[in-house]
Amino acid sequence: MPHEPLRTTVVGSYPFPGWLELAGHQLHELGPDDREEAIRDAVWAAVGDQLRAGVDVITDGEQTRFDFNLSFYAFLEGVELDHEPRRRLGPPAHDQRARHRIVGELAAPDGLGVLAEWHRLRELAPSGTRLKASVPGPYTLAGRLEPSADYPDRWAVTEALVAVVGAELEGLVEAGCEMLTVDEPSMSCYADREDPDRLVDIFNRTVEPVAGRAYVGTHLCFGNYKGRAIGKRRYAPMFPAFRGLAADELHLEMASREFAELELIEQVAERHDVGVGVVDVKSYYIETPEDVEERIRACLRYVPPERLSVSPDCGLSQTARWAARQKLENMVAGARRVRDALG
C-alpha cells in the first residue's frame, strides 16, 4: 500500500518524564483526577517531542503503560498478578519481570485499555496530525503468564488471547483509528525454535477483524527490556514464512545489528510495505542526519521510497529522553535530506 516517500514514525513507546516515574511510585498520594492530569501532561510531553522533531505519524508514547506489554495483565480476568519477581538485584534481565498465575478463564470484558489511550491521544494531538495505536499481540502477551491445567502451554494461552486482542483492535478501528501496530517481538525472538507458520496463522487470525479496515503494521525485533536483546538476532528463521503475515507493513530492527540481512527487505517489499529501524535505541551514540541519510539510501537499493518508512529500531521507552529526542530529530532530518534529493 504505497504512501508518501520515506514516512517517518515511531514504533510506539516513548520515555516517561522523570516526574511521571516519581508519581508512579507515589500513587497512594494521588487522587484519580491527579492521576489523570499527570497522564495527560505526560502524553502532551511525548506528543510535543515527536511533533517538534517533525515525525509524520505519532503515538501517545504509551505513557499510561509502565511497560509496553506488562501493564495489560491487570485488565485480564482469570489472572492472579505476581508482584514479586524472582530476582530483584544485579544486572537487569528478563527474570526480573513478574510472571502471573492463571486461576480462571482468561477474558477482558472491559478491554485492554488501549481504546481509552486512543481517545485521549486524539483529543490532545493537534487537528490533522496522523496518529497510530499500538497493541501487543497474543503470543507476546502469553509470555508472562504461567500455563495452568486449563491452559497447559504457551500456545494454549496464546489461543485464549487471540480473541481478546482481536476485540481490542476492532474497537480501535470502530473508534476511528486508521493505523495500528500489532507488536509481536516474541514471534521474532522465538521463531528459530518454534513453528513460524503457526506464528503466522495466530497473527492472521488476530488481525482478521480489522483486515482491510485499517493500516496494520507489525514490529519484529529481538527484545529491548532494559536495552537488551533476548532473541538470536537473525531474521533468516522467520522467512519465507513471515511473508504470509496479514499486515500492510513489517517493521524490522536493523540499526542495532549494523544492517545485517538488509537485503531481506527486498523480498518483504514484494508483499508488504517495509519499516526499517534506522536509529539504535540500545546505543547512546546519537546518529547524525548524515548517518541516517546513508542508511536510508542503503535501504532504497531494495525498496522504493513510497514503500519505505523509517523509525527507531524499537520503542524508545528504554532510552533516556534527551537521547530519544535527539535521535528522532536527526532521524527526521536525515529522511528529509533523502526526500529532497528525490525531488
N, C-alpha and C positions, 0 to 999 in steps of 0.2 A: 504494500500500500504506500506508494510514493508520497513524500511530504516535502516541506521546504528543505533546501540543501543544508546539510550539516546542522540538524536540530541539536540544540544544547539542552540538557536536562540533568536531573539528579536521580539516583535510584529510589530514595525515599527518606531516610533518616538524616537528621542534622544535629550538631552538638547542642546539648542543653546549655542555656546561660548558667553561669555559676550560681546565681541566686535561686534558680529553679531547683538545682541539685540540693541546695541548702533547705529550701522549702520542703522538698521531698522527704527529708529526714525529720521535719518538724510538723508533719501533717496534723498531729494531735492538737496543735496550737491554732490551726486554721479552721474557719467555718466553711461551709460549702460555697458561699459567694467569694470568699478569699481564694479558695482553690480555683474556681472558675476564672477569676481575674488573673491569677498567676498563669494559668494555662493560656488564656487569650493573649496575654502580654508576651509569652514565650513564642506563640505562633506568629505574632506580629514581628518578633525579632528574626525568626527563621525566614519568614516571607520577605522581610526587608533586606536581609543579607542576599537572598537569591535574586531579588529584583535589582538591587544595586549592582550586583555582578553582571546582570544582563542575561540571566538564564531564560531560555524560551519557554520551557514547561517546568512548573514548580510544584512542590508538595507543601504540606504543613510542617515538614521536618519531623513528623511523628513525635511531637512534643508532649503528647499525653501518654506515651509509652516509655516505661523505664528500660525497655529493650525492644528490638524490632519485632520479636515474637513472644517473649516471656510474659508480657503483661496480659496476653489473651486468655491464659488459663483461668483467670478469675471470672471470666464470662461463661465458662463451661459448667454445666450441671454434671454430676457424676464424678467429680474430681475432688480429692482431698489435697489441699495445697500444702506443699512442703516448704517450710520457711528455714530449714536447717540444711544447707548444702553439706556434702561430705567433707569438704576441706575449705577452710577459711583463710589460711595463711600461706605464705610462699608465693612464688611467681604465679600469676593467674593462668588458669587452664579451664577446660570445659567441666571438670569435676567440681568446680566452684559454683556451678549453676545448679539450681534446685531441680529435682525430679519429683513428679507428683503422682500420687496413687489414684488409680481408677477404682471407685467404690460403687458405681452405679452406671446407668445408661448414659452415654455421652450425648449431650444436646446443648444447644444455645438458643433457647426460646426467645430471648431478647436480643439476639445477635451478638456480634463480637466487638461492638463499639466503634467500628470504622465509619458507620453512617453518621454518627454524631461528629466525628472528626471532619468528615466531608462537609457537613452543613456549616461548621464553624469556619473552615477554610474558605468556603465560598462567600461567606458573609464578610470575612476580614480582607480577602485579597481584592485589589483594585479591579473594577469592572474591565472586562476584556482580557484579563490575564488567563493564560492557558494553565489548567490545573490537572493533576492526576492524583489518584489514591493508590495506596499500596496495601496488599493483604497477604499475609503469609499463607503458603499452600499447605494442604493437609499432610503431606509427607514430612515437611519440615516441622509443623506443629506437633506431629506424633512423636518427635524425637525426645521430648522431655516428659512423656507420660509412660509410667511403668505398666507393662502389659498385665493383664489380670486373667481370671478364669474365663470371663466372657470375651475378652479381647486378648488372645494368647500371644500375639506377636505384634511387631510394628506395623505389619501390613494390615492386620485386623483393626488396629487403632486408626490407621490412615483411612481405611474404608469408612469407618464411622464418621470421620471428619469431612469427607468429600461433600456430603450434602450441606453440612454446616458452613463451609467456606463458600460453596456454590450459592447458598441463600444470601450470604453477605454480599457477594458480587452482584447478584440480581438486584438487591435492594439499592446498591450504589448506582447502578445504571438507571433504575426507575427514578432515582432522585436527581438524575441529570448528569452523572459522572460519565464523561466520554472517553477517558483514558485511565486504564487500570494496569497496575503491575501485580502479578501473582508471583510473590517472592518465594522461590524454591531452591535456596542454596544447598539444602541437604541432598537434593537429587544429584547435584554435581559432585558433592563430597563422597557419595556412596555409589556412584554409577560404575565404578571399577569393580565393585564386589556384589552388586545387586543386578537384577534383570532390568536393563534400560528400557526395553519395550514395555514392561509392566509399569515403570515410572511414567512413561509417555501416556499410557492408557489412563492412569489415575489423573494426570494433569488434564487430559482432554475431557474426561467426564466431569471434572470440577468446573471447567470454564464453559461447558455446554450451555448453561442457562443464559450466558451473555455473548456467545459466539455470534459475530455479525452485528451486534448491537453496540459495541464499544471497541475502542482500540486496545487490544490486550497485549501486554508485554510480559516477559518473564525474565528474571535475573538469575544467571548462572555464575556461581563463584565457589570458592573453596573455604569459606568461613572467614569471619572477621571479629570474633569475640576477643576483646582487648587487643585488636590489631594483629591477631594471629590466625593463620590458616589451620584447618584440620584435615582437609582432603589431600589427595595425592597430587593435585595441581596439574592434571593432564586432561585435556578435552577429548583426546582420542577415544577413550572408552564410551563416551556418550554418543558418538556418531558412527554410522549414519542414523541410528535410532531417533535421536533428538530432532532430526529434520521433520519428524512426524508430529511435533508439538503443535497443537491448535492455537497458536499465538500469532499475532501480527508482527511482533518483534522479539528477537532473542538478544539479550544483553549479556556480554561476556567480559569478565575480568581479564584485562590484558596488561595493564601498566606494571603491576607488581611482578609480573612474570617476564618482563623485558620483551613483551610481544611475541613470546614463543607461540607457535602454532597459528600465527596470524593468518596464514594462507587458508585456514579453515573457514574464515568468514566468507570466502567466495562461494562455497557450497551452501552455506547458510542463506546467503542472499538469493539463491535460486528459488527459495520458497518464503523467505521472511525478510522483513526489514532487519537491519543489524544495528545493535547498540554496542559501542566499544568503550570500555573504561580507558581513558587516556591520561588520568592522573591517579597516582598511587596513594590510597588513603592509609596505607600501613607505613608510609615513609614520611618523615618530616623534611625531606628535600622538597622545596617548593618549585614545581615545574615552571619554567618561564613560558611566555607566549611562543617563543621560538621552538621550545621543546614540543609544545602541543601542536604547533603547525607541522613540524616534521613528522609527528606520529600520525596526524590525520592524513597527511599525504601518503604515508605508507599504507594506510587503510584504503585509500582511494585507488590503489593498484588492484584491489579486489572487489570493491563495492562502489557503485555510483553514488554521488553526493545526495541524491534525493532518496536513497535507501539507507543512509547512514545517519545515526545520531551519536553524539559523544557525551560522556558524563564521567564522573568519578568511577573507579573500579567497583565500589560497594557503597552502602550507606555511609554517611560521614559521622555517625554518632560516636565512633570510637576515636575521632580525630579532634584535637584541640580546635576551638572555634576560630582562633586567629589564623591557624593554618588552613582550615577548611575555607574560610572566607577568601584568602589569597589564592588558594588553588582554584576556586570557582572563577574568580576574576580573571586569572591568567588562562584558564581553560576557554572562557568565552572570547578573550582577546585573540588567542591562537586560532579559534574557529573562524573569527571574523577576518583574520588575515587570509585564510584559505578561501573563504566565501568571496571576499573582494577580488581575489586573483581569478576566481572562476567567472567573475562578471555577473 
